[in-house]
Structure formats: C-alpha cells, structure tokens
Amino acid sequence: MGISNRLKRRKIMASLNQCNFIGNLGKDPEMRTMTNGKAVTNFSIAVTEKWTSNGEKKERTEWVRVTAYDKLAEVCAKYLTKGKPVFISGKM
C-alpha cells in the first residue's frame, strides 16, 4: 500500500478544549451584572510549579484569569475569597 493510500485511510481525531488548574485566589472575585441581567464574576488564580535543579529549589508562578457566568458566577462571588485553594475546570 502506497503512502497516499495510507493517508487517505487515516482518520482525523476530534479535538478537545478543556483545561484544569489547581491554584490559590490572588484576590477576592469581582462580580457585576451585564446589561441583559446575567451575573459575571472574574478572578485570578496563582498556579505555582516547584522543582529542584542542581540542588537549588526553584519555583515559577503563572496567573490564570477565570470568568464565570450566571448561577456559577454568583456562587463564586459568595464563597471564594483571597488565598483560598481552588480547582478550576473549563474551556480555554
């Protein structure tokens, strides 16, 4: 079977848009209401990676911006506070 026949038979894999983060809230969430009356809450989480290189401890922190809508936005604004650990799963 030639290369072109193999390429024709190859199936295309579906894509997946999902991200998972575990981190700590950098500050209290900010909730507001959009013009259509729906709630939206924004907050950032710090995701820290730690490792050792040549006996020296290193770490790097990246900030992830999160936006929640509707009922989830209200729950986030009510229960999340600065410094709390959170697990976030959603679309990029």
N, C-alpha and C positions, 0 to 999 in steps of 0.2 A: 504494500500500500504506500503510495507516494505521500510526500509531506502535505500537498494541497488537499488530498482526501482526508488526512488526519485532522487538519484544521477545520474542514467543513463539518466533521463529526463531533468536534469539541463543543461541549455545552457551556453556555455562559452562566456564571454563578451570580445569583442575586446579591444585591448589596445590603448592608445593614448600617443604619445610622443610630447608634446607641453609645452613650458614654457613661461611665461610672466613676465617681470621685468620692473619696473619704477625706475630710479635712475639718478645719475649725473656722467658724464665722469670724470675719475680720471686724465687723461692726453690726449693730442691730439692723434688721431688714427695714427697708423703706417701702411702705405701701401707699398707693394712690389709686384713684378711681379714674378710669378712662371716660371719654365723652359718651360712650354707649352704656355707662353704668357698671361695667365689669371691673373687678379689682385686679390690680397687677402689683406684684411685690418683687423688688430687686435686692440682691445681696451678693456678697463675695465670700468665697471660702479660700483659705490658705491650704494648699496641698504641699506637704514637705517630703522631700526624698532625702534619706540619710544613707551614707556609705563610708567605708574606710578605704583610703588609698595610701599605700606605703606607710601604714601605721598611723596616718593622720585622719582624724574624723572630719568628714565634710558633710555639708547639707545645702540643699537648694530648695527654695520655696517659690511656687508659682501660684498666681491668683487666678481663680476661675469665677467669672461673672455668671450669676444664675438669675433667671426670670421665671416667676410662677404666675399663673393666671387663675381667675375665678375663685372657686372654693379653696383650692390649694394655696393660692396667694393669701387668703385670709388666715388659714391655718399656720402658714409660715410666719406671718406677721405676729400672730398671737403667741406662738410657742418658742420661736427661735430668738436667741439673744447672743450678743457678742461673746466669743470664746467657746461656745458650745460645739462639741463634735457632731458632725452630720454626715450622712451617706446620701449622695445625690445620684439619681439615675434618670437619664432622659436623652433627648436628641441634641445633637451639636448644632 
